[in-house]
Amino acid sequence: QVQLVESGGGLVQAGGSLRLSCAASGRTSSRNYAMGWFRQTPGKEREFVAAISWSRDSTLYYADSVKGRFTISRDNAKNTVYLQMNSLKPEDTAVYYCAARLLAPSRVDASYDYWGQGTQVTVSS
């Protein structure tokens, strides 16, 4: 059993920044999990944002829409993954979810086994 709790969402003007955090508890401390970030707007499918591997030499994936603006990182000692979001745009407005899966990172939401409750990010114009 793995529990994920997101935090750090809020309201920000276009061009601003936010850092999201996802704290993991449970068996992630003894298993090799990849972590991902997804986002969802009402009426739209959940969209991949970024992912990171468990390995010491991290494998990083980003959606084209956020590449160069967002940075995913992790602190294994704290079982926490972060999403630094810079140069935010109104189209980034969504509920952001963190997710976990065994071993390799993935861009596919259905491949993830555990999900947080989400944190709202709203970017005003």
C-alpha positions in Angstrom: 0.0 0.0 0.0 1.3 3.4 -1.0 -0.2 6.8 -0.1 0.6 9.9 -2.0 -0.2 13.5 -0.8 0.2 16.5 -3.0 0.7 20.1 -1.8 1.8 23.4 -3.1 -1.0 24.3 -5.5 -2.6 27.7 -5.5 -3.4 30.8 -7.6 -0.7 32.5 -9.6 -0.6 35.1 -12.4 0.7 34.1 -15.8 4.5 34.1 -15.8 4.7 33.1 -12.2 6.0 30.0 -10.5 4.8 27.3 -8.1 6.5 24.2 -6.6 4.3 21.2 -6.1 5.3 18.5 -3.6 4.2 14.9 -3.4 5.0 13.0 -0.2 4.9 9.2 -0.4 4.4 6.8 2.5 4.1 3.1 2.7 6.1 0.6 0.8 7.9 3.1 -1.5 10.6 3.0 1.1 11.5 -0.5 0.2 10.4 -0.8 -3.4 11.7 0.8 -6.6 9.0 3.2 -7.8 8.9 5.7 -10.6 7.0 8.8 -9.9 4.9 10.9 -12.3 2.9 14.1 -12.5 -0.4 14.4 -14.4 -3.0 17.1 -14.7 -6.6 17.2 -15.5 -9.1 19.9 -16.4 -12.9 19.3 -16.2 -14.1 17.8 -19.5 -10.6 16.7 -20.6 -8.7 13.5 -20.2 -5.9 13.3 -17.7 -2.7 14.6 -19.3 0.9 13.5 -18.7 3.2 16.2 -17.4 6.5 14.7 -16.2 8.0 11.5 -14.7 11.2 10.5 -13.0 12.8 7.1 -12.4 13.9 5.6 -9.1 17.5 5.0 -10.2 20.5 7.0 -9.0 21.0 8.3 -12.6 17.5 9.6 -13.0 15.5 9.1 -16.2 13.4 12.2 -16.8 10.4 12.5 -19.1 8.4 15.7 -19.9 5.4 16.6 -21.9 6.3 18.8 -24.8 3.9 21.4 -23.5 5.9 21.9 -20.3 9.5 21.1 -21.4 11.8 23.9 -20.5 9.4 25.4 -18.0 8.8 22.6 -15.5 11.3 20.5 -13.6 10.7 17.2 -11.8 13.0 16.1 -9.1 12.9 13.8 -6.1 14.4 13.5 -2.6 14.6 9.7 -1.9 15.5 10.3 1.8 12.1 12.0 2.2 10.2 9.9 -0.3 9.1 13.1 -1.9 8.8 14.2 -5.5 8.7 17.8 -6.7 7.4 19.6 -9.7 8.9 23.1 -10.1 6.7 25.1 -12.4 8.0 28.3 -14.0 6.7 30.6 -16.6 3.2 29.4 -15.9 0.5 29.9 -18.5 -3.3 30.0 -18.2 -3.5 26.7 -20.0 -1.5 25.1 -17.2 -4.6 25.5 -15.0 -5.6 22.1 -13.8 -5.8 19.7 -10.9 -2.3 18.2 -10.6 -1.9 14.6 -9.5 1.2 12.7 -8.5 1.4 9.0 -9.2 3.6 6.0 -8.6 4.4 2.8 -10.4 7.0 0.1 -10.1 10.4 0.4 -11.8 10.3 2.3 -15.1 8.7 5.7 -15.5 5.9 6.1 -18.0 3.9 8.7 -19.9 0.7 6.6 -19.7 -1.6 7.3 -16.8 -3.1 3.8 -16.9 0.3 2.3 -16.1 0.5 3.9 -12.7 -0.8 2.1 -9.6 -1.1 4.7 -7.0 -2.5 8.3 -7.1 -2.7 11.2 -4.8 -5.9 13.3 -4.3 -4.6 16.2 -6.4 -3.8 19.8 -5.8 -5.4 22.7 -7.7 -3.2 25.0 -9.8 -4.9 28.1 -11.2 -3.1 30.5 -13.5 -4.8 33.8 -14.2 -4.2 35.9 -17.3 
